[in-house]
């Protein structure tokens, strides 16, 4: 039963957000890591993200039942009663609020709850109505690294803006790759993702330009003096690799688009995880 409830929290999403939060935290720390603050920030935010995952499972339970990828989720199958899931989600939220409220600051807690609201209210509303829901979702997904940043800085300066934009821009081609790879699922659930609304060619074009924007933003961390040249070289290399793979998609046969999209998805994870974990090792120390 514990494993079943843990599935509601979407552990993979929690892990991904922990990694980007670490990047934001390290960026603001400037080489002087407060490990207790890091632990409490990651723990509190993880509880809030877990809560968002539970409530999202509740909101998406009917659509999940229609998609091959999600049809076995506990709420889609009725394995866990809805009231029990909602109570579980509420407890997770309260625990996260208490941890962040005690061990971080008001700005960090406020940003965490803002991300929670955007994901569960604005994104949930837009998701089934317009492909622009992806943009809304990218904002919610980019708040964790900003939370990591403000837990140390207690302010939103250019470093915070850059780490926020880095993840927000990254999420667009990342999600477009998922929407191509899982196109039948989104069609079955009547979710208006960009490939269904505008076609694969226009989706690939948007992915291409978003990746260029991602490379630009990632390099701004070094240009602005937040990270060193090792990070910049890594960002340039990985960005070029991702862009080259994206460019290949324009000549990919239609029957192989899913295979290409899966490669794009995996590559996107490698890019963001590597850069987030590289920041602690090449951040400019405080003067």
C-alpha positions in Angstrom: 0.0 0.0 0.0 2.9 2.4 0.8 4.3 1.8 -2.7 0.8 2.5 -4.2 0.5 5.8 -2.4 4.1 6.8 -3.3 3.0 6.4 -7.0 0.6 9.3 -6.5 3.5 11.6 -5.7 5.2 11.1 -9.0 8.7 10.3 -7.7 10.3 10.9 -11.1 9.1 14.5 -11.2 10.2 15.0 -7.6 13.7 13.8 -8.4 14.0 16.0 -11.5 12.9 19.1 -9.6 15.3 18.2 -6.7 18.2 18.3 -9.3 17.2 21.7 -10.7 16.6 23.1 -7.2 20.1 22.0 -6.3 21.4 24.0 -9.3 19.6 27.1 -8.1 20.7 26.7 -4.5 24.4 26.2 -5.6 24.2 29.2 -7.8 23.1 31.5 -5.0 25.6 29.9 -2.5 28.6 30.9 -4.6 30.8 28.1 -3.4 29.7 28.2 0.2 27.1 25.4 0.6 25.0 25.3 3.8 24.2 21.6 3.8 21.5 21.9 6.5 19.7 24.6 4.6 20.1 22.6 1.4 18.5 19.5 3.0 15.6 21.4 4.5 14.9 23.3 1.3 14.9 20.1 -0.8 12.9 18.3 1.8 10.2 21.0 2.2 9.9 21.6 -1.5 9.8 17.8 -2.2 6.7 17.5 0.1 5.0 20.3 -1.8 5.8 18.9 -5.2 4.6 15.4 -4.0 1.4 17.0 -2.8 1.0 18.7 -6.3 1.5 15.3 -7.8 -1.2 13.7 -5.7 -3.8 16.4 -6.5 -2.8 16.3 -10.2 -3.5 12.6 -10.2 -6.9 13.3 -8.8 -7.6 16.0 -11.4 -6.3 13.9 -14.3 -7.9 10.5 -13.2 -10.4 10.4 -16.0 -7.9 11.3 -18.7 -5.3 9.0 -17.2 -7.7 6.1 -17.7 -7.8 6.8 -21.4 -4.0 6.8 -21.9 -1.8 3.7 -22.2 1.0 5.4 -20.2 -1.2 6.3 -17.3 -4.1 3.9 -17.2 -2.6 1.9 -14.3 -2.3 4.9 -12.0 -4.0 4.2 -8.6 -6.7 6.8 -9.0 -7.4 5.9 -12.6 -8.0 2.3 -11.6 -9.8 3.1 -8.4 -7.1 1.3 -6.3 -7.0 4.2 -3.9 -10.3 6.0 -2.9 -10.5 9.7 -3.9 -11.0 11.0 -0.4 -8.0 9.1 0.9 -5.8 10.5 -1.9 -7.0 14.1 -1.2 -6.3 13.7 2.5 -2.8 12.3 1.7 -2.1 15.3 -0.6 -3.2 17.8 2.0 -0.9 16.3 4.6 2.0 16.4 2.3 1.3 20.1 1.5 1.1 21.0 5.2 4.3 19.2 6.0 6.1 21.0 3.2 4.8 24.4 4.3 5.9 23.9 7.8 9.4 22.8 6.8 9.9 25.7 4.4 8.3 28.2 6.8 10.6 27.3 9.6 13.9 26.7 7.9 13.9 29.1 4.8 12.1 32.4 4.3 8.8 34.0 3.3 9.8 34.6 -0.3 10.9 30.9 -0.7 7.7 29.6 0.8 5.6 32.0 -1.3 7.3 31.0 -4.5 6.8 27.3 -3.7 3.0 27.9 -3.1 2.9 30.0 -6.3 4.3 27.1 -8.3 1.8 24.8 -6.6 -1.1 27.2 -7.6 0.1 27.6 -11.2 0.5 23.9 -11.7 -2.8 22.8 -10.1 -5.0 25.7 -11.1 -3.8 27.6 -14.1 -2.0 24.7 -15.9 -4.9 22.2 -15.1 -7.3 24.7 -16.6 -5.3 25.4 -19.7 -4.1 21.8 -20.3 -7.4 20.6 -21.7 -8.3 23.8 -23.5 -5.2 25.0 -25.4 -1.8 23.9 -26.4 -0.6 27.1 -24.7 -1.0 25.1 -21.5 2.5 24.0 -22.1 3.8 27.5 -21.6 1.9 27.7 -18.3 3.3 24.4 -17.2 6.9 25.6 -18.1 6.5 28.5 -15.6 5.4 26.1 -12.8 8.3 23.7 -13.6 10.8 26.5 -13.5 10.0 27.7 -10.0 11.9 24.9 -8.1 15.4 26.2 -9.1 14.2 29.7 -8.2 13.1 28.4 -4.8 16.6 26.9 -4.4 18.1 30.2 -5.3 16.0 32.4 -3.0 16.4 30.1 0.0 19.9 31.5 0.1 19.6 34.9 -1.5 16.2 35.8 -0.1 15.7 38.0 -3.2 15.2 37.6 -6.9 18.1 39.1 -8.8 19.5 38.5 -12.2 21.0 35.1 -11.1 17.5 34.0 -10.0 15.9 35.2 -13.2 18.5 33.4 -15.4 18.1 30.1 -13.5 14.3 30.4 -13.8 14.5 31.2 -17.5 17.0 28.3 -18.1 14.5 25.7 -16.9 11.4 27.4 -18.3 12.8 27.5 -21.8 14.3 24.0 -21.5 10.9 22.6 -20.7 9.3 23.6 -24.0 11.3 21.3 -26.3 11.4 18.7 -23.5 7.6 18.5 -23.4 7.2 18.8 -27.2 9.3 15.7 -27.4 7.1 13.9 -25.0 3.9 15.0 -26.8 5.3 13.6 -30.1 6.5 10.4 -28.5 3.1 9.9 -26.7 0.9 11.4 -29.4 -1.7 8.6 -29.4 -2.2 9.0 -25.7 -2.8 12.7 -25.9 -5.2 12.2 -28.8 -7.1 9.5 -26.8 -7.4 11.8 -23.8 -8.4 14.8 -26.0 -5.5 16.9 -24.8 -4.7 19.7 -27.3 -0.9 19.4 -27.5 1.0 21.4 -30.2 1.7 18.4 -32.5 -2.1 17.6 -32.6 -3.1 21.2 -33.2 -0.4 22.5 -35.5 1.3 19.4 -36.8 4.7 17.8 -36.4 6.6 20.2 -38.7 5.6 23.3 -36.8 6.4 21.6 -33.5 9.9 20.7 -34.7 10.5 24.3 -35.8 9.4 25.6 -32.3 11.7 23.0 -30.7 14.6 24.2 -32.8 14.2 27.8 -31.8 13.5 27.1 -28.1 16.8 25.1 -28.0 18.7 28.1 -29.4 17.1 30.3 -26.8 18.1 27.7 -24.1 21.7 27.8 -25.2 21.7 31.6 -25.1 20.2 31.7 -21.6 22.5 29.0 -20.3 25.5 31.0 -21.5 24.2 34.2 -19.8 25.1 32.6 -16.4 28.8 32.8 -17.4 28.5 36.1 -19.3 27.0 37.7 -16.2 29.7 36.3 -14.0 27.8 33.6 -12.1 29.5 30.6 -13.5 32.9 29.8 -15.0 34.1 28.8 -18.4 34.0 25.1 -17.7 30.2 25.3 -17.2 30.0 27.5 -20.3 31.9 25.0 -22.4 29.7 22.2 -21.2 26.5 24.3 -21.9 27.7 25.1 -25.4 28.6 21.4 -26.1 25.4 19.9 -24.8 23.3 22.7 -26.4 25.0 22.1 -29.8 24.4 18.3 -29.4 20.7 18.8 -28.6 20.3 21.3 -31.5 22.0 18.9 -33.9 19.7 16.1 -32.8 16.7 18.4 -33.2 17.8 19.4 -36.7 17.9 15.7 -37.7 14.2 15.6 -37.0 13.4 17.7 -40.1 14.7 14.8 -42.3 13.3 12.0 -40.2 10.7 9.7 -41.9 7.2 10.0 -40.4 7.3 6.4 -39.3 10.5 7.1 -37.2 9.3 10.4 -35.6 8.5 8.6 -32.3 11.9 7.1 -32.1 13.5 10.5 -32.8 11.3 12.2 -30.2 12.3 9.6 -27.6 16.0 10.5 -28.3 15.1 14.1 -28.0 13.4 13.5 -24.6 16.4 11.5 -23.3 18.8 14.1 -24.5 16.9 16.9 -22.8 17.2 15.1 -19.5 20.9 14.6 -19.9 21.3 18.3 -20.7 19.4 19.7 -17.8 20.7 17.2 -15.2 24.3 17.7 -16.3 24.2 21.5 -16.2 22.3 21.6 -12.9 24.9 19.3 -11.3 27.8 21.2 -13.0 26.9 24.5 -11.4 28.1 23.6 -7.9 31.5 22.7 -9.3 32.0 25.9 -11.4 30.0 28.6 -9.7 31.9 31.9 -9.2 32.8 32.2 -5.5 31.6 35.1 -3.5 34.1 38.0 -3.5 
